[in-house]
Amino acid sequence: MKKIFAVFLMLTLCAVTLLAGCGKKETPAKKDASKTENTAENTGPEETSEDLIPVTLNEVAHSIFYAPMYVAIQAGYFQDAGIALTLVNGNGADNVMTALISGEADIGFMGSEASIYVYAEGMEDYVVNFAQLTQRAGNFLVGRTADEDFSWEDLKGKKVLGGRAGGMPQMVFEYILKKNGIDPAKDLTIDQSVSFGNTAAAFMGSDEFEYTVEFEPFATSLETQGAGSIVASLGVDSGYVPYTAYSAKKSLIEKNPQLIQAFTDALQRGMDYVQTHTPEEIAQVIAPQFAETDFEDLTTIITRYYEQDTWKEDLIFEEDSFLLLEEILKEAGELPKEVPYQDLVDTSFAKTAAEK
């Protein structure tokens, strides 16, 4: 994984060098604060005529797992904070990090392991995590049939659809297996050849696999279609892990601390909302972000995340959590070297937001 990041870092920096001097970027028009796009121009922290600062946020995936962020978007909390937000689905941490480094995105949302990989490559203007959103894994183990007596030892000798090497879903899965005395390389077969988002279809279309590791809404979709049943929650069985966080380049944070604080304040309001409202109320707010998901399924998924304590009460990325992340990376053979928490995490913005 660190080799992959080294390659895309080199290509990105080459591209930035070639583009340098091509002319000053014009101030972009104000963007709708709740707009979601597949691609977006780099907005940068430039004020608009209505005093809203356009910010491009690149997310690792568009998932109900990140409900507090969508509450903040739909409830207008970013606008209240003076931000016109453009949300871009990066479809993977590699793409999010590339967007951050190239300047196509101002803020990235992904697993913090990506920032460790980049820092380890020696990049001077590295990426710093300033707010943690989720404190549990968001995926589930789905089997062919319901199994109230499921044990992780049941996976021995089985074939499972897993995630890509070096990604948090796969590393947490392996972490759980090892906690239960199971060798991921010897005691079962984990197929990592199917891309993220296609594993549920592959599971439905073939009897080759006995289990699959799925995010929502795919896990619930397999259940509603009678193609599988959730037998375990990786979020519950792995314990508290710093699964996803918001980050930006060190230079942007240093030059625009008021912007990062405003962004974090809006997120904290979203966190406060999910802590004080029912899953049904949360579903009502974020439903426009997931128009393709049946409202009953949306509520079921939010309830599942709600009951397993997925979301933190605050956005503070604690040092113990960071050290646990490094331990998970080390056990997975993906930690290039230990990196200092003080360099890669800035808790000042989250602490200020929590006190308001």
C-alpha positions as CSV (number, residue, x, y, z in Angstrom):
1,M,0.0,0.0,0.0
2,K,2.8,2.5,0.8
3,K,4.2,1.8,-2.6
4,I,0.9,2.6,-4.2
5,F,0.8,6.0,-2.4
6,A,4.4,6.7,-3.4
7,V,3.4,6.2,-7.1
8,F,0.4,8.5,-7.0
9,L,2.2,11.1,-4.9
10,M,4.9,11.2,-7.6
11,L,2.4,11.5,-10.4
12,T,0.4,14.1,-8.6
13,L,3.3,16.3,-7.8
14,C,4.5,16.0,-11.4
15,A,1.1,17.1,-12.6
16,V,1.0,20.1,-10.2
17,T,4.5,21.1,-11.4
18,L,3.4,21.0,-15.1
19,L,0.3,23.0,-14.3
20,A,2.1,25.7,-12.3
21,G,2.2,29.1,-13.9
22,C,-0.8,28.5,-16.2
23,G,-2.6,31.6,-14.9
24,K,-4.3,32.7,-11.7
25,K,-7.5,30.8,-10.9
26,E,-10.6,32.9,-11.1
27,T,-12.8,33.1,-8.1
28,P,-15.5,30.5,-8.5
29,A,-19.2,31.2,-8.3
30,K,-20.9,30.4,-5.0
31,K,-22.0,26.8,-4.8
32,D,-25.1,25.4,-3.1
33,A,-24.1,24.3,0.4
34,S,-25.9,21.0,0.1
35,K,-24.7,20.2,-3.5
36,T,-23.2,16.7,-4.2
37,E,-21.1,16.2,-7.3
38,N,-19.1,13.4,-8.8
39,T,-16.4,15.8,-9.8
40,A,-15.6,19.4,-8.8
41,E,-13.2,22.2,-9.4
42,N,-11.0,23.3,-6.6
43,T,-12.9,26.0,-4.9
44,G,-10.3,27.1,-2.3
45,P,-11.0,29.3,0.7
46,E,-12.1,32.4,-1.3
47,E,-15.0,34.5,-0.1
48,T,-18.0,34.9,-2.3
49,S,-20.1,38.0,-2.8
50,E,-22.5,36.7,-0.2
51,D,-19.7,36.1,2.3
52,L,-19.9,32.3,2.1
53,I,-16.6,30.6,1.6
54,P,-16.7,27.8,-1.0
55,V,-15.1,24.6,0.2
56,T,-14.7,21.3,-1.7
57,L,-15.0,18.3,0.6
58,N,-14.0,14.9,-1.0
59,E,-15.5,11.9,0.8
60,V,-14.2,8.4,0.6
61,A,-17.7,7.0,-0.1
62,H,-21.3,8.3,0.1
63,S,-22.6,6.2,2.9
64,I,-25.3,6.3,5.6
65,F,-22.4,5.4,7.9
66,Y,-21.5,9.1,7.9
67,A,-25.0,10.3,8.9
68,P,-23.8,13.2,11.1
69,M,-22.1,14.9,8.2
70,Y,-25.2,14.7,6.0
71,V,-27.3,16.1,8.9
72,A,-24.9,19.1,9.0
73,I,-25.3,19.5,5.2
74,Q,-29.1,19.1,5.0
75,A,-29.8,21.1,8.2
76,G,-27.8,24.0,6.8
77,Y,-25.1,24.0,9.5
78,F,-22.3,24.6,7.0
79,Q,-24.1,27.6,5.6
80,D,-24.7,28.9,9.1
81,A,-20.9,28.6,9.6
82,G,-20.3,30.7,6.5
83,I,-19.4,27.8,4.2
84,A,-20.7,26.9,0.8
85,L,-19.9,23.2,0.6
86,T,-19.4,21.2,-2.5
87,L,-19.4,17.4,-1.7
88,V,-17.5,15.1,-4.0
89,N,-17.5,11.3,-3.8
90,G,-13.9,10.2,-4.2
91,N,-14.7,6.5,-4.3
92,G,-11.7,5.4,-2.3
93,A,-9.1,6.8,0.0
94,D,-6.4,6.9,-2.7
95,N,-8.6,9.2,-4.8
96,V,-9.4,11.4,-1.8
97,M,-5.7,11.8,-0.9
98,T,-4.8,12.5,-4.6
99,A,-7.5,15.3,-4.7
100,L,-6.1,16.8,-1.5
101,I,-2.5,16.8,-2.6
102,S,-3.3,18.2,-6.1
103,G,-5.5,20.9,-4.6
104,E,-8.7,19.7,-6.2
105,A,-10.2,19.3,-2.7
106,D,-9.7,21.5,0.3
107,I,-10.7,18.9,2.9
108,G,-10.7,15.1,2.7
109,F,-12.7,12.6,4.6
110,M,-11.3,9.1,4.8
111,G,-9.5,6.5,6.9
112,S,-6.6,8.1,8.7
113,E,-4.2,5.4,7.6
114,A,-3.9,7.3,4.3
115,S,-2.3,10.2,6.1
116,I,0.2,7.9,7.7
117,Y,1.2,6.4,4.3
118,V,1.7,9.9,2.9
119,Y,3.6,11.2,5.9
120,A,5.9,8.2,5.8
121,E,6.8,9.0,2.2
122,G,8.4,12.2,3.4
123,M,6.0,14.8,1.9
124,E,6.7,18.2,3.4
125,D,3.2,19.6,3.1
126,Y,1.6,16.5,4.6
127,V,-2.0,15.9,5.5
128,V,-3.2,16.5,9.1
129,N,-6.3,15.0,10.7
130,F,-8.4,17.6,12.6
131,A,-11.7,15.9,13.3
132,Q,-12.7,12.2,13.9
133,L,-16.3,11.2,12.9
134,T,-16.8,7.5,13.4
135,Q,-15.4,5.4,16.3
136,R,-16.5,2.0,15.1
137,A,-16.2,0.1,11.9
138,G,-19.2,0.4,9.7
139,N,-19.3,-3.0,7.9
140,F,-20.9,-6.3,8.7
141,L,-20.3,-9.9,8.0
142,V,-23.1,-11.4,5.9
143,G,-23.6,-15.2,5.6
144,R,-25.9,-17.2,3.4
145,T,-28.4,-17.8,6.2
146,A,-29.3,-16.4,9.6
147,D,-27.1,-17.7,12.4
148,E,-27.8,-16.6,16.0
149,D,-25.1,-18.8,17.3
150,F,-22.4,-17.5,14.9
151,S,-18.8,-17.6,16.1
152,W,-15.8,-16.2,14.3
153,E,-14.3,-19.7,14.4
154,D,-17.1,-20.6,12.0
155,L,-15.0,-18.9,9.3
156,K,-12.2,-21.5,9.4
157,G,-12.0,-23.3,6.1
158,K,-14.5,-20.9,4.5
159,K,-14.2,-18.6,1.6
160,V,-15.0,-14.9,2.3
161,L,-15.3,-11.8,0.1
162,G,-13.1,-9.2,1.7
163,G,-11.7,-5.7,1.0
164,R,-8.6,-4.4,-0.6
165,A,-5.2,-4.8,1.1
166,G,-4.2,-1.8,3.2
167,G,-7.8,-0.4,3.5
168,M,-9.5,-0.1,6.9
169,P,-12.3,-2.5,6.2
170,Q,-9.9,-5.4,5.4
171,M,-7.4,-4.5,8.2
172,V,-10.2,-4.3,10.8
173,F,-11.5,-7.7,9.5
174,E,-8.1,-9.2,9.9
175,Y,-7.7,-7.6,13.3
176,I,-10.9,-9.3,14.5
177,L,-9.8,-12.6,13.2
178,K,-6.5,-12.4,15.0
179,K,-8.3,-11.4,18.2
180,N,-10.2,-14.6,17.9
181,G,-7.1,-16.8,17.3
182,I,-7.7,-17.1,13.5
183,D,-4.9,-16.7,11.0
184,P,-6.2,-14.7,8.0
185,A,-3.6,-16.2,5.7
186,K,-4.0,-19.9,6.7
187,D,-7.3,-20.6,8.4
188,L,-9.7,-19.3,5.7
189,T,-9.6,-17.9,2.1
190,I,-10.2,-14.2,1.7
191,D,-10.9,-13.1,-1.9
192,Q,-9.8,-9.5,-2.4
193,S,-10.2,-9.4,-6.2
194,V,-13.7,-7.8,-6.3
195,S,-13.8,-4.1,-6.2
196,F,-15.6,-2.1,-3.4
197,G,-19.3,-1.8,-4.2
198,N,-19.4,-4.9,-6.3
199,T,-19.0,-7.5,-3.5
200,A,-22.7,-7.8,-2.8
201,A,-23.5,-8.5,-6.4
202,A,-20.7,-11.0,-6.6
203,F,-22.0,-12.7,-3.5
204,M,-25.5,-12.9,-4.9
205,G,-24.3,-14.1,-8.3
206,S,-22.1,-17.0,-7.1
207,D,-22.3,-19.8,-4.6
208,E,-18.5,-19.7,-4.4
209,F,-18.5,-17.6,-1.3
210,E,-20.0,-18.5,2.1
211,Y,-19.6,-15.0,3.6
212,T,-19.0,-11.4,2.5
213,V,-18.0,-8.3,4.4
214,E,-20.4,-5.5,3.5
215,F,-21.1,-1.9,4.2
216,E,-24.6,-0.5,4.2
217,P,-26.9,-0.3,2.4
218,F,-25.5,-3.5,0.7
219,A,-25.7,-5.6,3.9
220,T,-29.4,-4.7,4.4
221,S,-30.1,-5.1,0.7
222,L,-28.8,-8.7,0.8
223,E,-31.2,-9.4,3.7
224,T,-34.3,-7.8,2.1
225,Q,-33.6,-9.7,-1.1
226,G,-33.3,-13.0,0.8
227,A,-29.7,-13.4,-0.5
228,G,-28.0,-13.3,2.9
229,S,-28.2,-12.5,6.6
230,I,-26.1,-10.3,8.8
231,V,-24.3,-12.6,11.3
232,A,-21.9,-10.2,12.9
233,S,-20.9,-6.5,13.2
234,L,-17.3,-5.7,12.7
235,G,-17.9,-2.4,14.5
236,V,-19.0,-4.3,17.6
237,D,-16.4,-7.0,17.6
238,S,-13.4,-4.8,16.8
239,G,-14.2,-2.3,19.6
240,Y,-13.6,1.4,19.3
241,V,-11.3,2.3,16.4
242,P,-10.7,5.6,14.7
243,Y,-12.3,4.6,11.4
244,T,-12.8,7.9,9.6
245,A,-11.6,11.4,10.0
246,Y,-11.4,14.8,8.3
247,S,-8.1,16.1,7.1
248,A,-6.4,18.9,5.1
249,K,-2.9,19.8,4.1
250,K,-0.8,21.3,6.8
251,S,-0.4,24.6,4.8
252,L,-4.1,25.1,4.4
253,I,-4.7,24.6,8.2
254,E,-2.0,27.0,9.0
255,K,-3.2,29.7,6.6
256,N,-7.0,29.3,7.2
257,P,-7.5,28.2,10.9
258,Q,-10.8,30.2,11.0
259,L,-12.1,28.1,8.0
260,I,-11.2,24.8,9.6
261,Q,-12.8,25.9,12.9
262,A,-16.0,26.9,11.1
263,F,-16.1,23.6,9.3
264,T,-15.5,21.7,12.5
265,D,-18.2,23.7,14.3
266,A,-20.8,22.7,11.7
267,L,-19.8,19.0,12.0
268,Q,-20.1,19.2,15.7
269,R,-23.7,20.4,15.4
270,G,-24.4,17.4,13.2
271,M,-22.9,15.1,15.8
272,D,-25.0,16.8,18.5
273,Y,-28.1,16.2,16.4
274,V,-27.6,12.5,16.1
275,Q,-26.9,12.2,19.8
276,T,-30.2,13.8,20.7
277,H,-32.6,12.6,18.1
278,T,-34.1,9.2,17.1
279,P,-33.1,7.2,14.1
280,E,-36.4,8.0,12.5
281,E,-35.7,11.8,12.9
282,I,-32.2,11.4,11.6
283,A,-33.5,9.5,8.6
284,Q,-36.0,12.2,7.8
285,V,-33.2,14.8,7.7
286,I,-30.7,12.9,5.5
287,A,-33.2,11.1,3.2
288,P,-32.5,13.6,0.3
289,Q,-28.9,12.4,0.3
290,F,-30.1,8.8,-0.2
291,A,-33.1,9.0,-2.5
292,E,-32.4,5.6,-3.9
293,T,-32.8,3.9,-0.4
294,D,-36.2,3.0,0.8
295,F,-37.1,5.0,3.9
296,E,-37.7,2.0,6.0
297,D,-34.4,0.5,5.1
298,L,-32.7,3.9,5.8
299,T,-34.2,3.9,9.3
300,T,-33.2,0.3,9.9
301,I,-29.6,1.1,8.9
302,I,-29.3,4.2,11.0
303,T,-30.8,2.3,13.9
304,R,-28.2,-0.4,13.6
305,Y,-25.4,2.2,13.6
306,Y,-27.1,4.2,16.4
307,E,-27.4,1.2,18.7
308,Q,-23.7,0.1,18.3
309,D,-22.5,3.6,19.3
310,T,-20.9,4.3,15.9
311,W,-20.6,8.1,16.3
312,K,-18.6,10.0,18.8
313,E,-20.1,12.7,21.0
314,D,-17.3,15.0,20.0
315,L,-14.8,15.1,17.1
316,I,-11.6,14.8,19.2
317,F,-9.1,12.4,17.7
318,E,-7.4,11.0,20.9
319,E,-3.9,9.8,21.0
320,D,-4.9,6.3,22.3
321,S,-7.1,5.9,19.2
322,F,-4.2,6.9,16.9
323,L,-1.9,4.4,18.6
324,L,-4.5,1.7,18.1
325,L,-4.7,2.6,14.4
326,E,-0.9,2.2,14.1
327,E,-1.2,-1.2,15.9
328,I,-3.8,-2.4,13.4
329,L,-1.6,-1.2,10.5
330,K,1.4,-3.0,12.1
331,E,-0.5,-6.3,12.5
332,A,-1.7,-6.1,8.9
333,G,1.9,-5.5,7.7
334,E,0.9,-2.1,6.3
335,L,2.7,0.3,8.7
336,P,5.7,1.8,6.8
337,K,7.0,3.3,10.1
338,E,5.7,4.7,13.3
339,V,4.8,8.3,12.9
340,P,4.2,11.0,15.6
341,Y,0.7,11.6,16.7
342,Q,1.5,15.3,17.3
343,D,2.4,15.8,13.6
344,L,-0.6,14.1,12.1
345,V,-3.4,15.1,14.5
346,D,-4.6,18.5,15.6
347,T,-7.3,18.4,18.2
348,S,-7.6,22.1,18.9
349,F,-10.5,22.7,16.5
350,A,-12.5,19.7,17.7
351,K,-11.9,20.7,21.4
352,T,-13.1,24.3,20.7
353,A,-16.2,23.0,18.8
354,A,-17.1,20.7,21.7
355,E,-16.9,23.5,24.2
356,K,-19.4,25.7,22.3
